[in-house]
C-alpha cells in the first residue's frame, strides 16, 4: 500500500470508529433490534468499503498506467514505518468490525470470523489494486503487516477475551517535512498523516490485566513505542538526498486506556472510544539504534 493509501485508511478508521461510537451512544441493546442493527452494519460497512475502493481507483490509480499483475519488495523502505501503518490500520479496522457485529447482536464466533478480519480483507483488496498499477506493485511485506495487525486483535480475543494490549498512534512535528513538503506534508494536518519522522506506533499494555493488582488504577497502561527519524525518502541509498541520517527509535512510557475509565455518560464513552487510538502524552525514555538515549519530560 502506498503512502496515499495509508492516509485514506487512517481517515477510514477514525470516521468509522466515530460513527460506531455515536450509534452505541444513542441505542440500547435489545433483541428486537438485532436484525435491524445487523443489516445496518452490513450495509454501512459494504457501502463505505466499496466507496473507498472506487474512490482510490478513480482518484489515485487512474493517474498511473495499468500493468499486468506484479509484486515488489519494499521491505526496507521508510525503516518499516509504513509497515507499522499497515499493522495499525488492520488492527483498528478489525476492532471496528468485531465491535460493530457485537453491537448488532452477532455471536462471538462470527464476530471473530467476520468482524475482526474485515481490515485484512479490505487492505488485501487495495494491495491487489497496487499489483495492477505500473507505478506500484503487490507487496508481500505489506500483507505480512496486515496479517500481524489482524492477528494482534484476533489472538487476544481468543486467548483472553479482551484487548489487554492496544495498538496506538502519536505524532509530533519535525523539521524534515519542510525539506520535502510534497512527500512529507505541507502543514500540520498533512504532516500528521504523511511525515513518518514524527509518527510513533505504540503497544499499550494494561498493567492490571497482567498483574491483577488493585494498587494501581485500572486504566493505567505501560507503553512500548517504535519510531524513526532522518528520512527524506523511502530508500536509504537515494543519492538525491545525501543529508539523510536515518535512525530507529524505541520508547518506554505510560499510557491511559480510556475505555477502562468508568463513566455512566454515553457522551464520554463515545469520546473515550474514538480517542483511544491516540497515545496519551506522558514522560518517555527514548533509546536509539546508535546506543544513545534521551529523556522526554512529555512525549507526543
Secondary structure, DSSP 8 states (H G I E B T S, - for coil): --HHHHHHHHHHHHHHHHHHHHHHHH----GGGHHHHHHHHHHHHHHHHHHHHHHHHHHTGGGS-B-S--EE--TTGGGGHHHHHHHHHHHHHHHHHHHHHHHTT--HHHIIIIITTHHHHHHHHHHHHHHTBSS--EEHHHHHHHHHHHHHHHHHHHHHSS-SEEEEEEE---SHHHHSHHHH-SSHHHHHHH-GGGEEEEEEEEHHHHH--SSS-TTEEEEEEEEEE--SSSSTT-TT-TT---EEEEEEEEEE-GGGS----HHHHHHHHHHTTB---EEEEEEETTS-EEEEEEE-
